[in-house]
Amino acid sequence: MPFLERRIFRINERLGHLAEEERLVAAELEVHRHLDDDARRDAAVSEHPIDREDARETAADVARFERLVAGIVRKRQRLEASRDRLLARLG
């Protein structure tokens, strides 16, 4: 298999792995969003310091997973751009 085709094949494999990783991280993000929503409601109703701390922690978890998803999307976009350039060179 010529060099360009091998590179395209490897990029496609990495894109497949990233798609699965993105799916899993996005599902985990949804779980954390639900937990954050519950924690915020608890903090608003009880006004207990522990509930407020839980709300801050769950909000931080949501932000962390949002950054993870955004990072995966950026990686995927870079790989797709690389693949498109290679495909254009291939002809």
SERO-4910 file (N, C-alpha, C, O; in steps of 0.05 Angstrom, whole numbers):
BEGIN
 pado doro    nc1    nc2    nc3   cac1   cac2   cac3    cc1    cc2    cc3    oc1    oc2    oc3
  Met    A     17    -23      0      0      0      0     18     25      0     36     27     17
  Pro    A     13     43    -19     30     67    -20     27     84      6      9     81     21
  Phe    A     47    102      9     50    118     33     25    135     39     15    134     62
  Leu    A     14    149     20     -9    166     25    -33    150     35    -47    158     53
  Glu    A    -38    128     22    -61    111     29    -57    100     58    -77     99     73
  Arg    A    -33     93     65    -28     84     93    -34    106    113    -46    101    134
  Arg    A    -25    130    107    -30    153    125    -59    158    127    -69    163    149
  Ile    A    -74    157    105   -103    162    106   -116    140    122   -134    146    138
  Phe    A   -108    116    118   -119     93    133   -115     97    163   -133     93    179
  Arg    A    -90    105    171    -84    109    200   -101    132    211   -111    130    233
  Ile    A   -104    153    195   -120    176    205   -149    167    208   -162    174    228
  Asn    A   -159    151    189   -187    141    192   -191    124    217   -211    125    230
  Glu    A   -170    108    223   -172     91    247   -173    109    272   -188    105    290
  Arg    A   -155    129    272   -155    148    295   -181    163    297   -190    168    319
  Leu    A   -193    171    275   -218    184    275   -240    166    287   -258    175    301
  Gly    A   -239    141    280   -258    122    292   -255    119    322   -275    119    336
  His    A   -230    119    331   -226    117    360   -235    143    374   -247    142    395
  Leu    A   -230    166    361   -238    191    373   -269    193    374   -280    204    393
  Ala    A   -282    183    353   -311    184    353   -323    168    376   -341    177    390
  Glu    A   -311    145    382   -320    129    405   -314    143    431   -330    143    449
  Glu    A   -290    154    433   -283    169    457   -301    193    461   -310    198    484
  Glu    A   -307    207    440   -326    230    442   -353    221    451   -366    234    468
  Arg    A   -363    199    441   -389    188    449   -390    182    478   -409    189    492
  Leu    A   -368    169    488   -367    161    516   -365    186    535   -378    187    555
  Val    A   -348    204    527   -344    228    544   -370    245    544   -377    257    564
  Ala    A   -383    247    521   -408    262    519   -430    249    537   -445    263    550
  Ala    A   -431    223    537   -450    209    555   -443    215    584   -461    219    600
  Glu    A   -418    214    591   -410    220    619   -416    249    626   -424    255    648
  Leu    A   -413    267    606   -420    295    611   -449    298    618   -457    313    635
  Glu    A   -466    283    604   -495    285    609   -501    276    638   -518    287    651
  Val    A   -488    255    647   -491    245    674   -484    267    694   -498    273    713
  His    A   -461    280    689   -451    301    707   -470    325    706   -473    339    726
  Arg    A   -481    331    683   -500    353    681   -525    348    698   -535    366    712
  His    A   -535    323    698   -558    316    714   -551    318    744   -566    328    760
  Leu    A   -527    308    751   -518    309    779   -515    339    788   -522    346    810
  Asp    A   -504    355    770   -501    383    776   -528    397    780   -531    413    798
  Asp    A   -547    390    763   -573    402    766   -586    395    793   -597    412    807
  Asp    A   -584    370    801   -594    361    827   -579    375    850   -592    384    869
  Ala    A   -553    377    847   -537    390    869   -544    419    871   -545    430    894
  Arg    A   -548    433    849   -555    461    850   -583    465    863   -587    484    879
  Arg    A   -601    448    856   -628    449    868   -626    445    898   -639    459    914
  Asp    A   -611    424    906   -608    419    935   -596    443    949   -605    450    971
  Ala    A   -576    455    937   -562    478    950   -581    501    952   -581    516    972
  Ala    A   -598    505    932   -617    528    933   -638    524    954   -647    543    967
  Val    A   -647    499    957   -669    494    976   -659    493   1004   -671    505   1022
  Ser    A   -636    479   1009   -628    475   1037   -610    497   1047   -610    503   1071
  Glu    A   -595    510   1030   -575    530   1037   -555    520   1058   -543    535   1073
  His    A   -551    494   1058   -531    482   1075   -504    484   1062   -502    481   1038
  Pro    A   -483    490   1078   -456    493   1066   -446    468   1051   -432    471   1031
  Ile    A   -453    445   1060   -444    420   1046   -458    418   1019   -445    410    999
  Asp    A   -483    426   1018   -498    425    992   -486    445    973   -484    440    949
  Arg    A   -478    469    983   -466    489    965   -439    479    955   -432    483    932
  Glu    A   -424    466    972   -398    455    964   -402    433    943   -387    432    923
  Asp    A   -422    416    947   -428    395    927   -435    408    900   -427    398    879
  Ala    A   -450    430    901   -458    444    876   -434    455    862   -432    453    838
  Arg    A   -415    466    877   -390    476    865   -374    454    852   -363    457    830
  Glu    A   -372    431    866   -357    408    856   -370    397    830   -355    390    811
  Thr    A   -396    394    830   -409    383    806   -407    403    783   -405    394    760
  Ala    A   -408    429    789   -405    448    767   -377    447    755   -373    449    731
  Ala    A   -357    442    772   -329    439    763   -327    413    746   -312    413    726
  Asp    A   -340    392    754   -340    367    738   -352    372    710   -341    363    690
  Val    A   -374    387    709   -387    393    683   -367    408    666   -364    402    642
  Ala    A   -355    429    677   -336    445    662   -313    428    652   -304    431    629
  Arg    A   -303    410    668   -281    393    660   -289    375    637   -273    372    618
  Phe    A   -312    363    638   -321    345    617   -327    361    591   -323    351    569
  Glu    A   -337    386    594   -341    402    571   -315    408    557   -313    408    532
  Arg    A   -294    413    572   -268    418    561   -257    393    547   -245    394    526
  Leu    A   -262    370    559   -254    344    547   -267    340    520   -254    333    500
  Val    A   -294    345    519   -308    342    493   -297    362    473   -293    354    450
  Ala    A   -293    386    481   -283    407    462   -255    399    452   -249    403    429
  Gly    A   -238    388    469   -212    379    461   -213    356    441   -198    356    421
  Ile    A   -231    338    445   -235    316    426   -245    326    400   -235    317    379
  Val    A   -263    345    400   -274    356    375   -251    370    360   -249    368    336
  Arg    A   -234    385    374   -212    399    361   -193    378    348   -184    382    326
  Lys    A   -187    357    363   -169    336    351   -182    324    326   -168    320    306
  Arg    A   -208    318    328   -222    306    305   -221    325    281   -216    317    259
  Gln    A   -226    351    286   -225    370    264   -198    372    251   -195    374    226
  Arg    A   -176    372    268   -149    373    257   -143    348    240   -132    350    218
  Leu    A   -152    325    250   -147    300    235   -163    300    209   -153    291    188
  Glu    A   -188    309    210   -204    311    186   -191    329    165   -192    323    141
  Ala    A   -180    352    174   -167    371    156   -142    357    144   -137    360    120
  Ser    A   -127    343    160   -104    329    150   -112    308    129    -99    305    108
  Arg    A   -132    293    135   -142    273    117   -151    285     91   -145    275     69
  Asp    A   -165    308     93   -175    322     68   -151    331     51   -152    329     27
  Arg    A   -130    341     64   -106    350     49    -93    326     35    -85    327     12
  Leu    A    -92    303     49    -80    280     38    -97    269     14    -86    260     -6
  Leu    A   -123    270     18   -141    260     -3   -138    278    -28   -139    269    -51
  Ala    A   -135    304    -23   -131    323    -46   -105    317    -60   -104    318    -85
  Arg    A    -84    310    -46    -58    303    -58    -60    277    -73    -47    273    -93
  Leu    A    -77    259    -62    -80    233    -75    -93    235   -103    -87    220   -121
  Gly    A   -111    255   -104   -120    261   -131   -148    255   -136   -158    259   -158
***
